[in-house]
Amino acid sequence: MYERLNSSQYKLAVQRLGLKSGTTVYDDRGMYFCYRHKDTKPSLSIDFKKGIYHCFSCDDSGSINNLCYKMAGKGLKDVLGLSENEFNIFKPTQKYEAPLEKTENDSHIDIRGVVVPYRDSPEALQYLETRGISLPVADAMGMQYTEEATFNGKWYTKRLLIPIYGQDGHLVSVEGRDVTFSHPQKCLYPSDSIKSVYEWYKLDKTKPLYLFEGLIKMAVARSDDYFKNSTSIYGTGITSYQLSLLNLFEHVILVPDNDDAGKALITKLQKNLSVRFSTLQLVGSDLKDVDEIPTKKHMTVKEFREKGGFLAGSLVSLIF
C-alpha cells in the first residue's frame, strides 16, 4: 500500500502534463481528453483523491505516477520537482495483495434515496427519446429514475437507472445515466459493485449472442428484434468472470465501437473466448457506435440494418 500526495499536488502534475480538460475539474476528479487516441468527448477520468486514472474508451488505467511516465518519460517526483525525501511517502508501507475477483453472489447494493418509475420523470423520457430508446425496451429492462440517491455510497443526481440483477434475482449493480448531459461522469456504477454479463441467465445460449460494450448501445439495438438475444459487458475492461459467462454461449458476435477501444476488445475476445466468435461492424467511418444511428442517420436500427448498415466480420475464431 502507498501513502498518497494530496489532490492539489496530483492536479498540478496533470496540469504540467498538458492534458486537455473537457469539463469542469473538481477537487477530487476531472474528465480529460485521452492522450492515447483521438477523443471527440473527454473519456479519461482522473481521481485526484486516489491518484489514479481510467479511460472509459481505450481502457488505459493506472496511477498518476504511471501516467507521468507514459506522457513525459519521467515519474511524478520529477514532474512535480520534489526531492527524494519529499517523495518518500510513495515508498511501500506493506505488501500489496490483489483481491480475488467477485461474482454475482458477492454483490450487495445499499440504496438510500427515492427511486421512481422512469415514466414519472419528464427528464428521463426526454433522455430516452434523444438516445433513440423505445419505451417497450425501457419497460423490459426495468428502467427507473432518481433525482437524488446513493448506491453503496455513490451519489446519483438526475440519473436514469438501469437495474442489473443476478441469476437468483437479487440486485448486483445499477447503471446511472446522466439525463442532463452535463455531469463529468455520464455513467455511474455503485461503489464495490461487480461486472457481470447483462441478463446472461435469461438469454438463449444456442442462438447467436450479440455483444455490446455498453447498456445504452444494447438498449438502442434492442429496438430491432434482430438483436433480441443481446447483452452488454459495461465497457471494454472485460474480466475473467465475464469471459467465463460468455463462454457458456455457442456463438458470440461482438458489435464493436469504431474506435481503438473497440479494436482492442476484438483482440481480447479473440484470445480469450473458447467458443465461436465473430463481429458485426458498422459500415462507414461517420458512426462510432450503434446508439448514434438514430441521432446521426435519423433512422431506426432496423431500417439501418435492412439497408446494409452492418457488415459481418470475416473474423470467426475457435480459440483453444
C-alpha positions in Angstrom: 0.0 0.0 0.0 1.2 3.5 -0.8 0.5 6.8 1.0 -0.6 9.5 -1.3 0.0 13.1 -2.2 -2.9 15.5 -1.8 -5.4 16.3 -4.5 -3.8 19.7 -5.3 -0.4 18.1 -6.0 -1.9 15.5 -8.3 -3.8 18.2 -10.1 -0.7 20.2 -10.5 1.1 17.2 -12.1 -1.7 16.7 -14.5 -1.6 20.3 -15.5 2.1 20.1 -16.2 1.5 17.1 -18.4 -0.7 19.3 -20.6 -3.8 17.1 -20.7 -6.8 19.0 -22.1 -9.9 19.1 -19.8 -13.3 18.7 -21.4 -15.3 19.5 -18.3 -15.1 21.4 -15.1 -12.3 20.0 -13.0 -13.3 19.4 -9.3 -11.0 19.0 -6.3 -11.4 15.2 -6.3 -11.8 14.4 -10.0 -12.0 15.6 -13.6 -12.6 14.4 -17.2 -10.0 14.9 -19.8 -9.3 14.1 -23.5 -7.3 10.9 -23.6 -3.6 11.2 -24.6 -3.6 7.8 -26.3 -6.2 8.2 -29.0 -8.4 10.7 -30.8 -11.1 11.7 -28.3 -14.2 13.6 -29.5 -15.6 13.6 -26.0 -13.5 13.5 -22.8 -13.2 9.9 -21.8 -10.2 9.9 -19.4 -11.3 10.1 -15.8 -8.8 11.2 -13.2 -9.4 10.7 -9.5 -7.1 13.2 -7.7 -8.1 11.9 -4.3 -6.9 8.4 -5.0 -4.2 9.3 -7.5 -5.5 7.1 -10.3 -6.9 7.4 -13.8 -9.0 5.4 -16.2 -10.0 5.9 -19.8 -13.6 4.7 -20.5 -12.8 4.5 -24.2 -9.5 2.6 -24.6 -9.4 1.1 -21.1 -6.0 2.5 -20.2 -5.6 2.9 -16.5 -3.1 3.2 -13.7 -1.7 5.6 -11.1 -0.9 9.2 -11.9 2.7 8.3 -11.4 2.4 5.8 -14.3 0.6 8.5 -16.4 3.6 10.8 -15.9 6.0 8.1 -17.2 3.8 7.4 -20.2 3.3 11.1 -21.2 6.6 12.8 -20.0 9.0 9.9 -19.7 9.6 10.7 -16.1 7.9 10.0 -12.8 5.6 12.1 -10.6 8.5 13.1 -8.4 10.3 14.8 -11.3 7.2 16.2 -12.9 6.5 18.0 -9.5 10.1 18.8 -8.8 10.2 17.0 -5.5 13.3 15.8 -3.7 13.8 12.2 -2.8 13.0 12.9 0.9 9.8 14.8 -0.1 8.7 11.9 -2.3 9.5 9.1 0.2 5.8 8.9 1.2 5.4 6.8 -2.0 7.6 4.0 -0.6 5.6 0.9 0.1 4.4 0.5 3.7 3.1 -3.0 3.4 2.9 -5.8 0.9 0.0 -5.5 -1.6 -2.2 -8.5 -2.3 -4.6 -8.4 -5.3 -8.2 -9.1 -4.3 -10.0 -12.1 -5.6 -12.4 -11.3 -8.4 -16.0 -11.0 -7.3 -19.0 -12.8 -8.7 -22.7 -12.0 -8.6 -23.0 -13.8 -5.2 -20.6 -11.3 -3.6 -22.5 -8.2 -4.6 -24.9 -6.2 -2.4 -26.4 -2.8 -3.2 -27.4 -0.4 -0.4 -29.9 2.2 -1.8 -30.5 5.5 0.1 -33.0 7.9 -1.5 -36.1 8.0 -3.7 -36.4 5.9 -6.9 -39.4 6.3 -9.2 -40.6 4.8 -12.5 -38.9 6.5 -15.4 -42.3 7.3 -16.9 -42.8 9.7 -13.9 -39.8 11.8 -15.0 -40.0 14.2 -18.0 -36.2 14.4 -18.0 -35.9 10.6 -18.2 -38.5 10.4 -21.0 -36.7 13.2 -22.9 -33.4 11.3 -22.5 -34.8 8.1 -23.9 -36.2 9.9 -26.9 -32.9 11.7 -27.5 -31.0 8.5 -27.4 -33.4 6.6 -29.5 -34.5 4.0 -26.9 -38.1 2.8 -27.2 -40.4 2.7 -24.2 -41.1 -1.0 -24.6 -37.4 -1.7 -24.4 -37.1 0.6 -21.3 -40.0 -1.2 -19.7 -38.5 -4.6 -20.4 -35.2 -3.5 -18.9 -37.0 -2.2 -15.8 -35.6 1.3 -16.1 -36.2 3.8 -13.3 -35.2 7.3 -12.3 -33.8 9.2 -9.3 -33.4 12.9 -8.6 -31.0 12.2 -5.7 -30.0 8.9 -4.2 -26.9 6.9 -3.2 -26.0 3.4 -4.2 -23.3 1.9 -2.0 -22.4 5.4 -1.1 -22.0 6.6 -4.7 -24.1 9.8 -5.2 -26.5 9.7 -8.2 -28.2 13.0 -9.2 -30.7 13.2 -12.1 -30.0 9.7 -13.3 -31.8 7.3 -15.5 -31.4 4.0 -13.6 -30.9 0.6 -15.3 -31.0 -2.2 -12.6 -28.7 -5.2 -13.1 -29.8 -8.4 -11.5 -28.0 -11.7 -10.7 -29.2 -15.1 -11.6 -31.0 -15.5 -8.3 -32.9 -12.3 -8.8 -31.0 -10.0 -6.4 -29.7 -6.6 -7.4 -26.0 -6.7 -8.1 -25.5 -3.2 -9.7 -27.3 -0.2 -11.0 -26.1 1.8 -14.0 -26.9 5.5 -13.7 -27.0 7.6 -16.8 -26.8 11.4 -16.6 -30.1 12.7 -18.2 -28.7 16.3 -18.2 -25.7 15.5 -20.4 -23.7 17.9 -18.1 -22.1 15.8 -15.4 -18.4 15.0 -15.6 -19.3 11.3 -15.4 -22.1 10.4 -17.8 -22.3 6.8 -16.4 -22.1 5.7 -12.8 -22.0 2.3 -11.0 -22.3 1.7 -7.2 -19.0 1.5 -5.3 -17.8 -2.1 -4.8 -20.2 -3.5 -7.3 -19.3 -6.3 -9.7 -19.2 -6.5 -13.5 -21.3 -9.3 -14.8 -22.8 -10.0 -18.3 -26.3 -8.4 -18.6 -29.1 -10.9 -18.3 -26.9 -13.8 -19.3 -29.1 -16.3 -17.5 -32.2 -15.1 -19.5 -30.7 -15.4 -23.0 -30.7 -18.3 -25.4 -27.3 -19.9 -25.3 -27.9 -21.9 -28.5 -28.5 -18.8 -30.6 -26.0 -16.1 -31.6 -25.4 -13.7 -28.7 -24.9 -10.1 -29.8 -22.5 -8.4 -27.5 -22.3 -4.6 -27.0 -19.8 -2.6 -24.9 -22.5 -0.5 -23.1 -26.1 -1.0 -21.9 -27.3 2.1 -23.8 -25.9 0.8 -27.0 -27.6 -2.5 -26.4 -30.9 -0.8 -25.5 -30.9 1.2 -28.7 -30.1 -2.0 -30.7 -32.9 -3.9 -29.0 -35.5 -1.7 -30.7 -34.8 -4.1 -33.6 -35.9 -7.7 -32.7 -32.9 -8.9 -34.7 -30.9 -8.0 -31.6 -33.3 -9.5 -29.1 -30.7 -12.0 -27.9 -28.2 -9.4 -26.8 -26.1 -8.4 -23.8 -23.5 -5.9 -22.5 -20.3 -6.1 -20.5 -20.4 -2.4 -19.3 -17.3 -1.2 -21.2 -14.2 -2.7 -22.7 -12.4 -3.7 -19.5 -13.6 -7.3 -19.6 -12.9 -9.6 -16.6 -12.2 -13.3 -16.3 -15.6 -13.7 -14.7 -17.3 -12.1 -17.6 -15.4 -14.3 -20.0 -16.5 -17.4 -18.2 -20.1 -16.3 -18.6 -19.7 -15.6 -22.3 -18.1 -19.0 -22.8 -21.5 -20.5 -21.9 -22.8 -19.5 -25.3 -22.3 -21.3 -28.6 -21.6 -18.2 -30.7 -20.7 -14.7 -29.5 -21.0 -11.8 -32.1 -19.4 -8.6 -31.0 -20.9 -5.3 -32.3 -17.8 -3.2 -31.6 -17.4 0.6 -31.5 -15.5 2.1 -34.4 -12.5 3.2 -32.3 -9.3 2.0 -30.7 -11.1 0.6 -27.7 -13.4 -1.5 -30.0 -10.4 -2.9 -31.8 -8.7 -3.8 -28.5 -11.9 -5.6 -27.3 -11.9 -7.7 -30.5 -8.4 -8.8 -29.7 -9.2 -9.6 -26.1 -12.2 -11.7 -27.0 -10.3 -13.4 -29.9 -7.6 -14.5 -27.4 -9.8 -15.5 -24.5 -13.1 -16.9 -25.8 -13.3 -20.7 -26.2 -16.5 -20.6 -28.3 -17.2 -19.4 -31.8 -16.6 -15.7 -32.1 -17.2 -13.2 -34.9 -18.1 -9.5 -35.4 -20.9 -7.4 -36.9 -19.4 -4.0 -37.6 -21.0 -0.7 -38.6 -20.5 0.4 -42.2 -18.9 3.8 -42.6 -16.5 5.8 -40.5 -19.0 8.5 -39.6 -20.6 6.3 -36.9 -18.8 5.5 -33.7 -21.4 3.1 -32.3 -24.9 1.8 -32.6 -26.5 4.4 -30.4 -25.5 7.1 -33.0 -27.8 5.6 -35.6 -31.0 7.4 -34.5 -29.2 10.7 -33.9 -26.9 10.8 -36.9 -28.7 8.7 -39.5 -32.2 9.6 -38.4 -33.5 6.1 -38.9 -34.2 3.1 -36.7 -31.7 0.4 -36.1 -33.9 -2.0 -38.1 -34.0 0.4 -41.1 -30.3 0.9 -40.9 -29.7 -2.9 -40.8 -32.1 -3.6 -43.7 -30.2 -1.0 -45.8 -26.9 -2.9 -45.3 -25.6 -0.8 -42.4 -23.9 -3.8 -40.7 -21.1 -5.8 -42.1 -20.5 -9.3 -40.8 -16.8 -9.6 -40.0 -14.6 -12.3 -41.5 -13.2 -12.9 -38.0 -14.5 -16.2 -36.9 -12.3 -18.0 -34.3 -12.4 -21.2 -32.4 -9.9 -20.5 -29.6 -8.2 -23.5 -28.0 
